[in-house]
Amino acid sequence: MPYIYDFSKLMTIQQIEVHPKEWVEPLFVEYGMGIHGTTPSYFWRVKGTKHTFVIPVMRMNFLSSGDYEKHFTEILESFREDYISWKNQGWIVEWMQKYRDDFSKYISI
């Protein structure tokens, strides 16, 4: 089920251009730091969509080594594989349809 977060709660929202394979370009990710539960985390989404990805700050720093563009690109390429799988299943459940509606103009199939 898509997770939607109110970005107005973030201290600062930054934007970065990313280039995942088979996505419509130009593509931008907007992200900022907030608290998820009790954990400092990055909240991020493809600009123009509602679904918010969340990753703890420490995990993001460990995985990305500071290269946020590479990290976002890799996650979006993986997400595209899931998206295609849901399409091939026929968008059979409501949450899949919500992702379809949110991302259809950004993902090339």
VOTIMAR-8516 format. One record per residue (C-alpha): x, y, z. Coordinates in steps of 0.25 Angstrom, whole numbers, plus 5000, padded with zeros to 4 digits. Each point is the difference from the previous one (the first is absolute). Example, Ala and Ser with C-alpha at 12.3 -4.5 7.8 and 13.67 -1.06 7.14 Angstrom:
REM residues 2
504949825031500650144998
END
This chain:
REM residues 109
500050005000500650134996500550085012499750154999500750105009499850155002501350064995499650145007500549935013501449994994501050105004500650024986499649944987501149974990499949964986500949924992500049954985500149854998500149914988499449865003499949914988498750004993499450125007499550124993501050125001500250105005499749935014500250075013500049945014499750095012500449975014500250055014500349955014498949985010499749905011499449864997499549955013501250045009501049984989500650114992499749974985500050054986498650014994500150004985499149994987500050024985499650144998498650004996499649885007499449975013500749875005501150035010501249915002500650015014501449955004500750035013501150104999501149915005499649894990500050104989501350055003500649865001499349954987500350124992501450055005499450144998499649974985498550025001499850014985500649864999499149955011498750064995500349954986500349855005498750005009499150064988500649894990499649895010498750075003499750004985500249855000498949985010499150104993500149914987499749885008498850065005499650044986500249864995499149955011498950104995500050105012499249905007499950075014499750145003501450045006500649964986499050094993500450115009501549984996499549994985499350135001501150075007501249964991499449974987500550124993501449985006500349864997500349954986499449864997
END
